[in-house]
Amino acid sequence: EDFSDLRLRVWQSEVPTRFYGKPGLGATPVVLPLGDVYVGMLQGVVEGLTLPFDLVQPMKFHEVGKHIILWDEFWQVLPMSISEKKWQALNDAQRRALTESVDEAGKWYNDQLAGSVLQWKADLVKAGATLHEVNRAPFVARIAERNRQWQKDGYWRPGLIDEIEKLR
């Protein structure tokens, strides 16, 4: 199956449009700022969205989208960025302290997140949402096929997909 009858909110970027849109999973991508999605769902501008699970309840999307598909779309990465000039101005001890503290904070955040998922699920069900587990295999296979085609088309650089596959 695909998402061919779904108007899906995406962020402003070619990647989600390609991934979720007709070339990928088949949805009709609609670029909409995240702050406008709640009203957009009420008005039918979009019918769904993807976002980190920890944002569903605080942003009240379960009120306008009662069916929540748990498909572990992709791992979220929250990088800390620093300019090259500033990085070079730090001494080795400062760089190490910064790197270690970011690693420690990331581990703490991941532990907090993992420990909250069951409670979030229970809260969403209590609020009237229905949670759906899905078989991800067809989606993964379809995107793997598309990624190979996009690599042939020059969208991805030659060899990238094989490099990624070796990391699995």
DSSP file (Angstrom, degrees, kcal/mol; ACC not computed):
  #  RESIDUE AA STRUCTURE BP1 BP2  ACC     N-H-->O    O-->H-N    N-H-->O    O-->H-N    TCO  KAPPA ALPHA  PHI   PSI    X-CA   Y-CA   Z-CA
    1    1 A E              0   0    0      0, 0.0     2,-0.2     0, 0.0     0, 0.0   0.000 360.0 360.0 360.0 165.6    0.0    0.0    0.0
    2    2 A D        -     0   0    0     24,-0.1     3,-0.2   137,-0.0    24,-0.2  -0.767 360.0-102.2-138.9-171.4    1.0    3.6   -0.2
    3    3 A F    >   +     0   0    0     22,-2.7     3,-2.3    -2,-0.2    25,-0.3  -0.073  65.9 136.0-103.9  31.0   -0.2    7.0    1.0
    4    4 A S  T 3  S+     0   0    0      1,-0.3    -1,-0.2    21,-0.2    22,-0.1   0.698  72.8  44.6 -61.6 -22.6   -1.8    8.0   -2.4
    5    5 A D  T 3  S+     0   0    0     -3,-0.2     2,-0.5    22,-0.1    -1,-0.3   0.206  95.8 100.1-103.0  16.9   -5.0    9.4   -0.9
    6    6 A L    <   -     0   0    0     -3,-2.3    22,-2.9    20,-0.2     2,-0.9  -0.895  59.2-152.1-113.9 126.2   -3.3   11.3    2.0
    7    7 A R  E     -a   28   0A   0     -2,-0.5    40,-3.6    20,-0.2    41,-1.2  -0.849  30.8-167.1 -89.6 108.4   -2.4   15.0    2.1
    8    8 A L  E     -ab  29  48A   0     20,-1.7    22,-2.7    -2,-0.9     2,-0.3  -0.848  19.9-125.7-109.4 129.0    0.6   14.9    4.4
    9    9 A R  E     +ab  30  49A   0     39,-2.9    41,-0.6    -2,-0.5     2,-0.3  -0.533  35.9 175.5 -68.9 130.3    2.2   17.9    6.2
   10   10 A V  E     -a   31   0A   0     20,-2.2    22,-1.5    -2,-0.3     2,-0.2  -0.915  29.6-110.7-129.3 160.8    5.9   18.1    5.4
   11   11 A W        -     0   0    0     -2,-0.3     2,-1.1    20,-0.2     6,-0.2  -0.487  50.6 -80.3 -86.0 163.8    8.5   20.7    6.3
   12   12 A Q  S    S+     0   0    0     -2,-0.2     2,-0.3     4,-0.1    -1,-0.1  -0.498  90.1  99.1 -70.8  97.4   10.1   22.9    3.7
   13   13 A S  S  > S-     0   0    0     -2,-1.1     4,-1.1     1,-0.1     5,-0.1  -0.913  73.7-123.0-173.4 149.8   12.8   20.7    2.1
   14   14 A E  H  > S+     0   0    0     -2,-0.3     4,-2.6     1,-0.2     5,-0.2   0.834 104.0  66.4 -68.6 -31.7   13.1   18.6   -1.0
   15   15 A V  H  > S+     0   0    0      1,-0.2     4,-3.1     2,-0.2     5,-0.2   0.948 103.7  39.8 -61.8 -53.9   13.9   15.5    1.0
   16   16 A P  H  >>S+     0   0    0      0, 0.0     4,-2.8     0, 0.0     5,-0.5   0.869 115.0  54.4 -65.7 -31.7   10.5   15.0    2.7
   17   17 A T  H  X5S+     0   0    0     -4,-1.1     4,-1.5     2,-0.2     7,-0.3   0.928 114.9  39.8 -63.7 -43.5    8.7   16.0   -0.5
   18   18 A R  H  <5S+     0   0    0     -4,-2.6     6,-0.3     2,-0.2    -1,-0.2   0.926 119.3  46.5 -68.9 -45.9   10.6   13.3   -2.4
   19   19 A F  H  <5S+     0   0    0     -4,-3.1     6,-1.8    -5,-0.2    -2,-0.2   0.940 126.7  25.4 -64.9 -51.0   10.4   10.7    0.4
   20   20 A Y  H  <5S+     0   0    0     -4,-2.8     7,-2.6     4,-0.2    -1,-0.2   0.741 112.0  80.4 -87.5 -24.5    6.7   11.1    1.2
   21   21 A G  S ><XS-     0   0    0     -4,-1.5     5,-3.0    -5,-0.5     3,-1.5   0.190 105.0 -65.1 -75.7-166.4    5.5   12.4   -2.1
   22   22 A K  T 3 5S+     0   0    0      4,-0.3    -4,-0.1     1,-0.3     6,-0.1   0.831 131.6  52.6 -54.0 -39.9    4.6   10.7   -5.4
   23   23 A P  T 3 5S+     0   0    0      0, 0.0    -1,-0.3     0, 0.0    -4,-0.1   0.781 124.4  23.7 -69.0 -21.6    8.2    9.5   -6.1
   24   24 A G  T < 5S-     0   0    0     -3,-1.5    -4,-0.2    -6,-0.3    -5,-0.2   0.653 137.8 -10.4-106.3-101.6    8.4    7.9   -2.6
   25   25 A L  T   5S-     0   0    0     -6,-1.8   -22,-2.7    -7,-0.1   -21,-0.2   0.539  90.9-114.6 -87.7  -7.4    5.5    6.7   -0.5
   26   26 A G      < +     0   0    0     -5,-3.0    -4,-0.3     1,-0.2    -5,-0.2   0.466  64.9 137.0  97.3   1.2    2.9    8.4   -2.7
   27   27 A A        -     0   0    0     -7,-2.6    -5,-0.3    -6,-0.4    -1,-0.2  -0.222  61.3-111.2 -74.2 169.2    1.3   11.0   -0.5
   28   28 A T  E     -a    7   0A   0    -22,-2.9   -20,-1.7   -25,-0.3     2,-0.2  -0.903  38.4-141.6 -97.5 105.5    0.5   14.6   -1.6
   29   29 A P  E     -a    8   0A   0      0, 0.0     2,-0.5     0, 0.0   -20,-0.2  -0.487  17.0-168.9 -73.7 135.9    3.0   16.6    0.4
   30   30 A V  E     -a    9   0A   0    -22,-2.7   -20,-2.2    -2,-0.2     2,-0.5  -0.977  17.4-138.8-124.7 115.5    1.8   19.9    1.8
   31   31 A V  E     +a   10   0A   0     -2,-0.5   -20,-0.2   -22,-0.2   -22,-0.1  -0.632  39.1 156.3 -75.5 121.7    4.4   22.3    3.2
   32   32 A L        -     0   0    0    -22,-1.5     5,-0.1    -2,-0.5    -2,-0.1  -0.978  46.3-109.5-149.2 129.5    2.9   23.8    6.3
   33   33 A P    >   -     0   0    0      0, 0.0     3,-2.1     0, 0.0     4,-0.5  -0.323  32.9-119.4 -58.6 143.5    4.7   25.3    9.3
   34   34 A L  G >  S+     0   0    0      1,-0.3     3,-1.3     2,-0.2     4,-0.5   0.851 112.6  60.4 -55.6 -37.1    4.3   23.1   12.4
   35   35 A G  G 3  S+     0   0    0      1,-0.2    -1,-0.3     2,-0.1     4,-0.3   0.673 105.4  49.0 -65.6 -16.4    2.5   25.8   14.3
   36   36 A D  G <> S+     0   0    0     -3,-2.1     4,-2.3     1,-0.1    -1,-0.2   0.449  86.6  89.1 -99.2  -2.8   -0.2   25.8   11.6
   37   37 A V  H <> S+     0   0    0     -3,-1.3     4,-2.8    -4,-0.5     5,-0.2   0.891  80.1  56.6 -68.6 -41.1   -0.8   22.0   11.5
   38   38 A Y  H  > S+     0   0    0     -4,-0.5     4,-1.9     1,-0.2    -1,-0.2   0.955 115.7  37.3 -55.7 -53.0   -3.5   21.8   14.2
   39   39 A V  H  > S+     0   0    0     -4,-0.3     4,-2.4     1,-0.2     6,-0.2   0.885 113.8  58.4 -66.4 -37.9   -5.8   24.2   12.4
   40   40 A G  H  X>S+     0   0    0     -4,-2.3     5,-2.0     1,-0.2     6,-1.2   0.862 107.3  47.0 -59.6 -36.5   -4.7   22.8    9.1
   41   41 A M  H ><5S+     0   0    0     -4,-2.8     3,-0.6     3,-0.2    -1,-0.2   0.893 110.6  52.0 -72.4 -39.1   -6.0   19.4   10.2
   42   42 A L  H 3<5S+     0   0    0     -4,-1.9    -2,-0.2    -5,-0.2    -1,-0.2   0.890 115.0  42.5 -60.1 -39.0   -9.2   20.9   11.5
   43   43 A Q  H 3<5S-     0   0    0     -4,-2.4    -1,-0.2    -5,-0.1    -2,-0.2   0.488 114.1-115.0 -89.0  -4.3   -9.8   22.6    8.1
   44   44 A G  T <<5S+     0   0    0     -3,-0.6    -3,-0.2    -4,-0.5    -4,-0.1   0.600  78.3 127.7  81.2  10.4   -8.7   19.6    6.0
   45   45 A V  S   <S+     0   0    0     -5,-2.0     2,-0.3    -6,-0.2    -4,-0.2   0.921  85.6  12.6 -63.3 -42.7   -5.6   21.4    4.5
   46   46 A V        -     0   0    0     -6,-1.2    -2,-0.3    -9,-0.2   -38,-0.2  -0.938  61.2-161.0-129.1 156.0   -3.6   18.3    5.7
   47   47 A E  S    S+     0   0    0    -40,-3.6     2,-0.3    -2,-0.3   -39,-0.2   0.496  73.0   0.4-112.8  -9.2   -4.8   14.9    6.9
   48   48 A G  E     -b    8   0A   0    -41,-1.2   -39,-2.9     2,-0.0     2,-0.3  -0.983  54.6-165.2-166.7 171.2   -1.7   13.8    8.7
   49   49 A L  E     -b    9   0A   0     -2,-0.3     2,-0.4   -41,-0.2   -39,-0.1  -0.971  18.7-128.5-156.6 163.8    1.8   14.5    9.7
   50   50 A T        +     0   0    0    -41,-0.6    -2,-0.0    -2,-0.3     3,-0.0  -0.957  40.2 143.2-116.9 143.5    4.9   12.9   11.0
   51   51 A L        -     0   0    0     -2,-0.4    22,-0.1     0, 0.0     5,-0.1  -0.974  56.3 -64.7-166.5 164.4    6.7   14.2   14.0
   52   52 A P    >   -     0   0    0      0, 0.0     3,-2.1     0, 0.0     4,-0.5  -0.318  47.3-123.7 -58.4 140.9    8.6   13.0   17.1
   53   53 A F  G >> S+     0   0    0      1,-0.3     3,-1.1     2,-0.2     4,-0.5   0.809 107.2  66.0 -58.3 -32.7    6.3   11.0   19.4
   54   54 A D  G 34 S+     0   0    0      1,-0.2    -1,-0.3     2,-0.1     0, 0.0   0.564  99.5  53.4 -71.0  -5.3    7.1   13.4   22.3
   55   55 A L  G <> S+     0   0    0     -3,-2.1     4,-1.9     2,-0.1     6,-0.3   0.587  85.8  83.0-100.1 -13.0    5.4   16.2   20.5
   56   56 A V  T <4>S+     0   0    0     -3,-1.1     5,-1.8    -4,-0.5     6,-0.6   0.954  99.0  33.6 -58.6 -55.4    2.0   14.5   19.8
   57   57 A Q  T ><5S+     0   0    0     -4,-0.5     3,-1.4     3,-0.2    -1,-0.2   0.936 116.8  51.4 -72.7 -46.8    0.4   15.2   23.2
   58   58 A P  T 345S+     0   0    0      0, 0.0    -1,-0.2     0, 0.0    -2,-0.2   0.857 115.5  43.8 -60.0 -31.7    1.9   18.6   24.1
   59   59 A M  T 3<5S-     0   0    0     -4,-1.9    -2,-0.2   -21,-0.0    -3,-0.1   0.435 109.1-129.4 -91.9   1.3    0.9   20.0   20.6
   60   60 A K  T X 5 +     0   0    0     -3,-1.4     3,-1.6    -4,-0.3     4,-0.5   0.726  58.0 145.8  62.9  27.5   -2.6   18.3   21.0
   61   61 A F  G >>< +     0   0    0     -5,-1.8     4,-1.9    -6,-0.3     3,-0.9   0.760  62.9  70.5 -66.3 -22.8   -2.5   16.6   17.6
   62   62 A H  G 34 S+     0   0    0     -6,-0.6    -1,-0.3     1,-0.2    -5,-0.1   0.694  89.9  63.1 -66.5 -16.9   -4.4   13.7   19.1
   63   63 A E  G <4 S+     0   0    0     -3,-1.6    -1,-0.2     1,-0.2     3,-0.2   0.806 116.7  26.3 -75.3 -29.4   -7.4   15.9   19.3
   64   64 A V  T <4 S+     0   0    0     -3,-0.9     2,-0.3    -4,-0.5    -2,-0.2   0.516 127.9  44.6-111.4 -10.1   -7.5   16.4   15.5
   65   65 A G     <  +     0   0    0     -4,-1.9    -1,-0.2    -5,-0.1    -2,-0.1  -0.756  62.8 176.8-134.1  87.1   -5.9   13.1   14.4
   66   66 A K        +     0   0    0     -2,-0.3    64,-3.5    -3,-0.2     2,-0.6   0.639  64.3  72.5 -70.7 -15.1   -7.4   10.3   16.6
   67   67 A H  E     -c  130   0B   0     62,-0.2     2,-0.6    64,-0.0    64,-0.2  -0.901  64.1-171.9-107.8 116.5   -5.4    7.6   14.8
   68   68 A I  E     -c  131   0B   0     62,-3.0    64,-3.0    -2,-0.6     2,-0.6  -0.927   9.9-153.4-112.5 118.3   -1.7    7.5   15.6
   69   69 A I  E     -c  132   0B   0     -2,-0.6     2,-1.0    62,-0.2    64,-0.2  -0.809   4.2-152.9 -94.2 121.9    0.5    5.1   13.6
   70   70 A L  E     +c  133   0B   0     62,-3.2    64,-0.9    -2,-0.6    -2,-0.0  -0.794  38.9 143.0 -94.9  98.0    3.6    4.0   15.5
   71   71 A W        -     0   0    0     -2,-1.0    -1,-0.2    62,-0.1    62,-0.1   0.312  56.3-129.0-124.1   9.4    6.0    3.3   12.7
   72   72 A D        -     0   0    0     -3,-0.1     3,-0.1     1,-0.1    -2,-0.1   0.910  31.6-171.3  42.5  58.9    9.4    4.4   14.1
   73   73 A E        -     0   0    0      1,-0.2     2,-0.3   -22,-0.1    -1,-0.1   0.893  53.9 -31.0 -51.2 -56.1   10.0    6.4   11.0
   74   74 A F        -     0   0    0      0, 0.0     2,-0.2     0, 0.0    -1,-0.2  -0.979  68.7 -88.7-162.5 157.3   13.6    7.4   11.7
   75   75 A W        -     0   0    0     -2,-0.3     2,-0.4    -3,-0.1    -2,-0.0  -0.501  42.8-128.9 -70.1 135.3   15.9    8.1   14.5
   76   76 A Q        -     0   0    0     -2,-0.2     2,-0.5     2,-0.0    -1,-0.1  -0.687  19.8-160.6 -85.2 138.4   15.9   11.7   15.6
   77   77 A V        -     0   0    0     -2,-0.4    -2,-0.0     2,-0.0     0, 0.0  -0.984   7.4-168.7-121.9 125.9   19.3   13.4   15.9
   78   78 A L        -     0   0    0     -2,-0.5     2,-0.1     2,-0.0    -2,-0.0  -0.830  18.1-166.2-114.4  91.6   19.7   16.5   17.9
   79   79 A P        -     0   0    0      0, 0.0     2,-0.5     0, 0.0    -2,-0.0  -0.402  17.3-138.4 -79.3 153.2   23.1   17.9   17.1
   80   80 A M        -     0   0    0     -2,-0.1     2,-0.4     2,-0.0    22,-0.0  -0.952  26.5-159.5-103.1 129.2   25.0   20.6   18.9
   81   81 A S        +     0   0    0     -2,-0.5     2,-0.3     0, 0.0     0, 0.0  -0.855  16.0 175.1-114.7 146.5   26.6   23.0   16.5
   82   82 A I        -     0   0    0     -2,-0.4    -2,-0.0     4,-0.0     0, 0.0  -0.991  36.0-103.5-144.9 144.2   29.5   25.3   17.1
   83   83 A S     >  -     0   0    0     -2,-0.3     4,-2.7     1,-0.1     5,-0.2  -0.297  26.4-121.1 -68.3 153.5   31.3   27.5   14.5
   84   84 A E  H  > S+     0   0    0      1,-0.2     4,-2.6     2,-0.2     5,-0.2   0.891 113.7  54.8 -59.9 -40.2   34.8   26.4   13.3
   85   85 A K  H  > S+     0   0    0      1,-0.2     4,-1.1     2,-0.2    -1,-0.2   0.928 111.4  43.2 -60.7 -45.9   36.2   29.7   14.6
   86   86 A K  H  > S+     0   0    0      2,-0.2     4,-0.7     1,-0.2     3,-0.3   0.914 112.9  52.7 -67.4 -42.3   34.9   29.1   18.1
   87   87 A W  H >< S+     0   0    0     -4,-2.7     3,-1.1     1,-0.2    -2,-0.2   0.917 109.4  49.1 -59.1 -44.5   35.9   25.4   18.1
   88   88 A Q  H 3< S+     0   0    0     -4,-2.6    -1,-0.2     1,-0.2    -2,-0.2   0.767 104.5  60.2 -68.1 -24.7   39.5   26.3   17.1
   89   89 A A  H 3< S+     0   0    0     -4,-1.1    -1,-0.2    -3,-0.3     2,-0.2   0.667  90.8  87.3 -76.5 -16.0   39.6   28.9   19.9
   90   90 A L  S << S-     0   0    0     -3,-1.1     2,-0.1    -4,-0.7    -3,-0.0  -0.564  77.3-129.3 -82.5 146.7   38.9   26.2   22.5
   91   91 A N     >  -     0   0    0     -2,-0.2     4,-2.5     1,-0.1     5,-0.2  -0.404  34.2 -95.5 -85.1 173.6   41.8   24.3   24.0
   92   92 A D  H  > S+     0   0    0      1,-0.2     4,-2.7     2,-0.2     5,-0.2   0.879 124.7  51.8 -58.9 -40.9   41.9   20.5   24.1
   93   93 A A  H  > S+     0   0    0      2,-0.2     4,-2.6     1,-0.2    -1,-0.2   0.900 111.2  47.6 -64.4 -40.2   40.5   20.3   27.6
   94   94 A Q  H  > S+     0   0    0      2,-0.2     4,-2.7     1,-0.2    -2,-0.2   0.912 112.3  49.2 -67.3 -42.3   37.6   22.6   26.7
   95   95 A R  H  X S+     0   0    0     -4,-2.5     4,-2.8     2,-0.2     5,-0.2   0.935 113.1  47.1 -60.6 -46.3   36.8   20.6   23.6
   96   96 A R  H  X S+     0   0    0     -4,-2.7     4,-2.9    -5,-0.2     5,-0.2   0.923 112.8  49.2 -62.4 -44.7   36.9   17.4   25.6
   97   97 A A  H  X S+     0   0    0     -4,-2.6     4,-2.3     2,-0.2    -2,-0.2   0.912 113.6  46.8 -61.6 -42.9   34.7   18.8   28.3
   98   98 A L  H  X S+     0   0    0     -4,-2.7     4,-2.2     2,-0.2    -2,-0.2   0.940 114.8  45.8 -64.4 -47.9   32.2   20.1   25.8
   99   99 A T  H  X S+     0   0    0     -4,-2.8     4,-2.4     1,-0.2    -2,-0.2   0.921 114.7  47.4 -62.4 -45.6   32.0   16.9   23.8
  100  100 A E  H  X S+     0   0    0     -4,-2.9     4,-2.5    -5,-0.2    -1,-0.2   0.891 112.1  49.4 -65.7 -39.3   31.7   14.7   27.0
  101  101 A S  H  X S+     0   0    0     -4,-2.3     4,-2.6    -5,-0.2    -1,-0.2   0.879 111.0  49.7 -69.5 -35.8   29.0   16.9   28.5
  102  102 A V  H  X S+     0   0    0     -4,-2.2     4,-2.5     2,-0.2    -2,-0.2   0.918 112.1  48.7 -66.1 -42.3   27.0   16.9   25.2
  103  103 A D  H  X S+     0   0    0     -4,-2.4     4,-2.3     2,-0.2    -2,-0.2   0.926 112.9  47.8 -60.6 -44.7   27.4   13.1   25.1
  104  104 A E  H  X S+     0   0    0     -4,-2.5     4,-2.4     1,-0.2    -2,-0.2   0.919 112.2  48.5 -63.4 -44.3   26.2   12.8   28.8
  105  105 A A  H  X S+     0   0    0     -4,-2.6     4,-2.7     1,-0.2    -1,-0.2   0.893 110.6  52.3 -63.5 -39.3   23.3   15.1   28.2
  106  106 A G  H  X S+     0   0    0     -4,-2.5     4,-2.6     2,-0.2    -2,-0.2   0.908 109.7  48.1 -63.0 -42.6   22.3   13.1   25.1
  107  107 A K  H  X S+     0   0    0     -4,-2.3     4,-2.3     2,-0.2    -2,-0.2   0.918 112.5  49.2 -64.1 -42.9   22.3    9.8   27.0
  108  108 A W  H  X S+     0   0    0     -4,-2.4     4,-2.5     2,-0.2    -2,-0.2   0.938 111.9  48.9 -60.6 -46.8   20.3   11.4   29.8
  109  109 A Y  H  X S+     0   0    0     -4,-2.7     4,-2.7     1,-0.2    -2,-0.2   0.922 110.9  49.7 -59.7 -46.3   17.7   12.7   27.3
  110  110 A N  H  X S+     0   0    0     -4,-2.6     4,-2.8     1,-0.2    -1,-0.2   0.897 111.0  49.8 -61.5 -40.4   17.5    9.4   25.5
  111  111 A D  H  X S+     0   0    0     -4,-2.3     4,-2.2     2,-0.2    -1,-0.2   0.919 111.8  48.2 -63.5 -43.4   16.9    7.6   28.9
  112  112 A Q  H  X S+     0   0    0     -4,-2.5     4,-0.7     2,-0.2    -2,-0.2   0.917 113.4  48.0 -62.0 -43.6   14.2   10.2   29.8
  113  113 A L  H >X S+     0   0    0     -4,-2.7     3,-1.1     1,-0.2     4,-1.1   0.946 112.0  48.0 -62.2 -50.3   12.5    9.7   26.4
  114  114 A A  H 3< S+     0   0    0     -4,-2.8     4,-0.5     1,-0.3     3,-0.4   0.875 110.5  52.6 -60.7 -38.3   12.6    5.9   26.6
  115  115 A G  H 3< S+     0   0    0     -4,-2.2     4,-0.3     1,-0.2    -1,-0.3   0.632 109.8  49.9 -73.1 -12.8   11.2    6.0   30.1
  116  116 A S  H <X S+     0   0    0     -3,-1.1     4,-2.6    -4,-0.7     5,-0.2   0.643  84.6  85.6 -99.2 -17.7    8.3    8.2   29.0
  117  117 A V  H  X S+     0   0    0     -4,-1.1     4,-2.6    -3,-0.4     5,-0.2   0.894  89.4  49.5 -57.6 -47.0    7.0    6.4   25.9
  118  118 A L  H  > S+     0   0    0     -4,-0.5     4,-2.2     1,-0.2    -1,-0.2   0.899 113.0  48.0 -61.0 -40.0    4.7    3.9   27.8
  119  119 A Q  H  > S+     0   0    0     -4,-0.3     4,-2.7     2,-0.2    -1,-0.2   0.916 110.5  51.1 -66.9 -42.2    3.1    6.8   29.8
  120  120 A W  H  X S+     0   0    0     -4,-2.6     4,-2.5     2,-0.2    -2,-0.2   0.922 110.1  50.1 -59.9 -44.0    2.6    8.9   26.7
  121  121 A K  H  X S+     0   0    0     -4,-2.6     4,-2.3    -5,-0.2     5,-0.2   0.936 112.0  47.2 -60.4 -46.5    0.9    5.9   25.0
  122  122 A A  H  X S+     0   0    0     -4,-2.2     4,-2.5     1,-0.2    -2,-0.2   0.913 112.3  50.1 -62.0 -42.7   -1.4    5.4   28.0
  123  123 A D  H  X S+     0   0    0     -4,-2.7     4,-1.7     2,-0.2    -1,-0.2   0.897 110.3  49.9 -63.4 -40.7   -2.2    9.1   28.2
  124  124 A L  H  <>S+     0   0    0     -4,-2.5     5,-2.6     2,-0.2    -2,-0.2   0.914 111.6  47.5 -65.7 -43.0   -3.1    9.3   24.4
  125  125 A V  H ><5S+     0   0    0     -4,-2.3     3,-1.7     1,-0.2    -2,-0.2   0.921 110.5  52.5 -63.4 -43.1   -5.4    6.3   24.7
  126  126 A K  H 3<5S+     0   0    0     -4,-2.5    -1,-0.2     1,-0.3    -2,-0.2   0.840 106.0  55.3 -60.5 -32.9   -7.0    7.8   27.8
  127  127 A A  T 3<5S-     0   0    0     -4,-1.7    -1,-0.3    -5,-0.2    -2,-0.2   0.434 130.1 -94.7 -82.0   0.9   -7.6   11.0   25.8
  128  128 A G  T < 5S+     0   0    0     -3,-1.7    -3,-0.2     1,-0.3     2,-0.2   0.489  79.2 135.7 104.0   3.4   -9.4    9.0   23.0
  129  129 A A      < -     0   0    0     -5,-2.6     2,-0.5    -6,-0.2    -1,-0.3  -0.500  46.1-138.8 -82.5 154.6   -6.7    8.3   20.5
  130  130 A T  E     -c   67   0B   0    -64,-3.5   -62,-3.0    -2,-0.2     2,-0.4  -0.968  14.0-148.3-112.7 126.7   -6.2    4.9   18.9
  131  131 A L  E     -c   68   0B   0     -2,-0.5     2,-0.5   -64,-0.2   -62,-0.2  -0.796  11.5-163.3 -97.2 135.5   -2.6    3.7   18.5
  132  132 A H  E     -c   69   0B   0    -64,-3.0   -62,-3.2    -2,-0.4     2,-0.3  -0.974   8.7-154.2-122.8 124.9   -1.8    1.5   15.5
  133  133 A E  E     -c   70   0B   0     -2,-0.5     2,-0.3   -64,-0.2   -62,-0.1  -0.759  22.7-165.6 -87.7 142.6    1.3   -0.7   15.2
  134  134 A V        -     0   0    0    -64,-0.9     2,-0.8    -2,-0.3     3,-0.1  -0.916  28.9-108.5-129.6 157.1    2.3   -1.3   11.5
  135  135 A N        -     0   0    0     -2,-0.3     4,-0.4     1,-0.2   -64,-0.0  -0.769  29.6-167.6 -80.6 112.8    4.5   -3.7    9.6
  136  136 A R    >>  +     0   0    0     -2,-0.8     4,-2.6     1,-0.2     3,-0.6   0.682  65.2  91.2 -76.7 -18.1    7.3   -1.4    8.5
  137  137 A A  H 3> S+     0   0    0      1,-0.3     4,-2.7     2,-0.2     5,-0.2   0.858  84.6  49.0 -52.6 -46.7    8.8   -3.9    6.0
  138  138 A P  H 3> S+     0   0    0      0, 0.0     4,-2.2     0, 0.0    -1,-0.3   0.892 114.2  46.7 -62.5 -36.6    6.8   -2.8    3.0
  139  139 A F  H <> S+     0   0    0     -3,-0.6     4,-2.5    -4,-0.4     5,-0.2   0.923 113.0  48.5 -68.4 -44.1    7.7    0.9    3.6
  140  140 A V  H  X S+     0   0    0     -4,-2.6     4,-2.4     1,-0.2     5,-0.2   0.921 112.9  48.4 -61.7 -44.4   11.4    0.1    4.2
  141  141 A A  H  X S+     0   0    0     -4,-2.7     4,-2.3    -5,-0.3    -1,-0.2   0.915 111.7  49.6 -62.9 -43.3   11.5   -2.0    1.0
  142  142 A R  H  X S+     0   0    0     -4,-2.2     4,-2.4    -5,-0.2    -2,-0.2   0.924 113.8  44.2 -63.8 -44.2    9.8    0.7   -1.1
  143  143 A I  H  X S+     0   0    0     -4,-2.5     4,-3.1     2,-0.2    -1,-0.2   0.870 110.7  54.7 -70.8 -35.2   12.1    3.4    0.1
  144  144 A A  H  X S+     0   0    0     -4,-2.4     4,-1.9    -5,-0.2    -1,-0.2   0.928 110.9  46.7 -60.5 -43.5   15.2    1.2   -0.3
  145  145 A E  H  X S+     0   0    0     -4,-2.3     4,-1.8     2,-0.2    -2,-0.2   0.922 113.9  47.6 -62.5 -44.9   14.1    0.6   -3.9
  146  146 A R  H  X S+     0   0    0     -4,-2.4     4,-3.3     1,-0.2     5,-0.2   0.903 108.4  54.8 -64.7 -41.4   13.5    4.4   -4.4
  147  147 A N  H  X S+     0   0    0     -4,-3.1     4,-2.0     1,-0.2    -1,-0.2   0.893 107.2  50.3 -61.0 -39.3   16.8    5.3   -2.9
  148  148 A R  H  X S+     0   0    0     -4,-1.9     4,-2.0     2,-0.2    -1,-0.2   0.908 113.2  46.6 -64.3 -40.5   18.6    3.0   -5.4
  149  149 A Q  H  X S+     0   0    0     -4,-1.8     4,-2.3     2,-0.2    -2,-0.2   0.922 111.0  51.2 -67.0 -42.8   16.7    4.7   -8.2
  150  150 A W  H  <>S+     0   0    0     -4,-3.3     5,-2.4     1,-0.2     6,-0.9   0.843 108.0  53.4 -64.1 -32.1   17.4    8.2   -6.8
  151  151 A Q  H ><5S+     0   0    0     -4,-2.0     3,-1.0    -5,-0.2    -1,-0.2   0.921 109.2  48.1 -66.9 -42.7   21.1    7.3   -6.7
  152  152 A K  H 3<5S+     0   0    0     -4,-2.0    -2,-0.2     1,-0.2    -1,-0.2   0.866 109.7  53.9 -62.3 -35.7   21.0    6.2  -10.3
  153  153 A D  T 3<5S-     0   0    0     -4,-2.3    -1,-0.2    -5,-0.1    -2,-0.2   0.552 120.4-110.7 -77.0  -7.2   19.3    9.5  -11.1
  154  154 A G  T < 5S+     0   0    0     -3,-1.0    -3,-0.2    -4,-0.4    -2,-0.1   0.486  88.3 116.2  92.1   3.0   22.0   11.5   -9.4
  155  155 A Y  S   <S+     0   0    0     -5,-2.4     2,-0.3    -6,-0.2    -4,-0.2   0.936  81.8  37.6 -69.5 -44.6   20.0   12.7   -6.5
  156  156 A W  S    S-     0   0    0     -6,-0.9    -2,-0.3    -9,-0.2     3,-0.1  -0.814 102.5-104.3-100.4 147.3   22.3   10.7   -4.1
  157  157 A R    >   -     0   0    0     -2,-0.3     3,-1.8     1,-0.1     4,-0.4  -0.351  50.2 -82.7 -68.7 151.7   26.0   10.5   -4.8
  158  158 A P  T 3  S+     0   0    0      0, 0.0    -1,-0.1     0, 0.0    -6,-0.0  -0.277 113.9  13.5 -56.5 134.0   27.3    7.2   -6.3
  159  159 A G  T 3> S+     0   0    0     -3,-0.1     4,-2.1     1,-0.0     5,-0.2   0.265  90.5 114.3  87.5 -11.3   28.0    4.5   -3.6
  160  160 A L  H <> S+     0   0    0     -3,-1.8     4,-2.4     1,-0.2     5,-0.2   0.920  74.8  50.1 -60.9 -46.0   26.1    6.3   -0.8
  161  161 A I  H  > S+     0   0    0     -4,-0.4     4,-2.6     1,-0.2    -1,-0.2   0.903 110.8  49.4 -63.1 -41.4   23.4    3.7   -0.4
  162  162 A D  H  > S+     0   0    0      2,-0.2     4,-1.8     1,-0.2    -1,-0.2   0.898 110.0  52.1 -63.1 -39.6   25.9    0.8   -0.2
  163  163 A E  H  X S+     0   0    0     -4,-2.1     4,-0.6     1,-0.2    -2,-0.2   0.911 111.4  46.7 -61.8 -42.2   27.8    2.8    2.4
  164  164 A I  H >< S+     0   0    0     -4,-2.4     3,-1.2     1,-0.2     4,-0.5   0.919 109.1  54.1 -66.5 -43.6   24.7    3.2    4.5
  165  165 A E  H >< S+     0   0    0     -4,-2.6     3,-1.2     1,-0.3    -1,-0.2   0.855 102.0  58.9 -59.9 -35.4   23.7   -0.4    4.1
  166  166 A K  H 3< S+     0   0    0     -4,-1.8    -1,-0.3     1,-0.3    -2,-0.2   0.737  98.1  61.5 -66.3 -21.8   27.1   -1.5    5.5
  167  167 A L  T <<        0   0    0     -3,-1.2    -1,-0.3    -4,-0.6    -2,-0.2   0.644 360.0 360.0 -78.6 -15.0   26.3    0.4    8.7
  168  168 A R    <         0   0    0     -3,-1.2    -1,-0.2    -4,-0.5    -2,-0.1   0.492 360.0 360.0 -69.8 360.0   23.3   -1.7    9.5
